């Protein structure tokens, strides 16, 4: 849960780098919350307003952590736009996000694995 809170604390910080664990835990927690909201709204017969509102709330933090994750692999945040290419874009982004970060500092900042928490 620490990673989720850390990403939300840095909700609009597009500079620097994020470790793979920070990105994937944020992704997992959001996925579980979205599934939970969808189940509850389905059981209650509601139109999905709470789920849509939650998606809007985590949109900017999700983009920010994705950009920082790309920075960790030595890529510009503009690579997120490849996700607009159907199927191929998602596969490429999945590959980028799953890669280990560059060891040591790179043009986007210090190695987050070497940083003290």
N, C-alpha and C positions, 0 to 999 in steps of 0.2 A: 504494500500500500504506500510505502515511502516514495517509490518512483512516481506513482500517480500524483501524489501531492506535490512532488518536486516539479513535475511538468506543469501542473496547474499554477504553481507559484511563478514559474517562468513562462506564463501563458503567451506573451507576445515578444519573447526574446528569440530573434532569428540569428543572432551572432553566436559563435562558439560551436561546440561539438557535444553530441550525446552518445553515450554508450549504447550498445545493442540492447542490453537489459532494460535500460530506461525506456527505449522506444517500444520494445515488445511487451513489457508489462503494462504500459499505457494502452497499447492496442488491445491486450487481453482484457484488462479491466473494462474498457469501453465496450468491447464486444459482449462481455457478460452483463453489464448494465443494460445495454440495448436489448439483449434477448430477454432479460427480466422485465423490462418495461413493456416490451411487445407482448409477453405472456400475460402480464397483469392487465394491460389494456384490452387484450383479446378476451380475457375472462369477464371483464367488466363491460365489454361491448362499446368501449369508447373509440373515438375516431383516430386516435394516435397523436393527439396534440402534445402530450407530455414527452413522448419519444422524439417528436420533431423539435420540440423546445430544447431537449437535452442535446440533440445533434447540433443545434445552432450554438449552444454554450461551449461545446468541446471542439468546434470547427477551427478556430484560431489556434488554440493550444495544440491541436493535432497537426496542423500545417507547420507550426513552429518546431515541434519536436521532430517532424519529418525532415525539415530543412537542416536542423542541427545534426540529425543522423547522416544525411547525405554529406554534410561538411566533414563528419568523422571519417568518411570513406574517401575524402579528397575531392568530392564533387560539389558543384554549385547547387544551390537550392532550386535553380531553374529547371533542374532535371525532373522535378515533380510534375512539370507540364507534360512529360512523356506519358503520364497516366491517362491523358485524354485520348490516346490511341487505343482503340478497343482491343482487349485481350493481350496483345503484345506489350503495350505500355504497362499493364499490371504485372506481367511476368518480369519485365526488366526492372521495375521498381522493387518487386519482391526479391530479386537477385541482389540489387544494390543494398537493400535494407538488411539482408541476411549476412552480408560480408562483414569481416572483421574490420575495425577501424585502422587507419594508418598508425603505426607505432611512432611515438614521439610527436613533437609539435608539427603542425602543417600550417598552411596559409590561413586557416580558419581558427587557429588557437592551439592551446596546449592539449596534450593527450589526456582525455578524461579518466583513463585508467590509472594514470600517475597522480591525478589530483587527490588531495586529502579531503575526506568528507567530514 
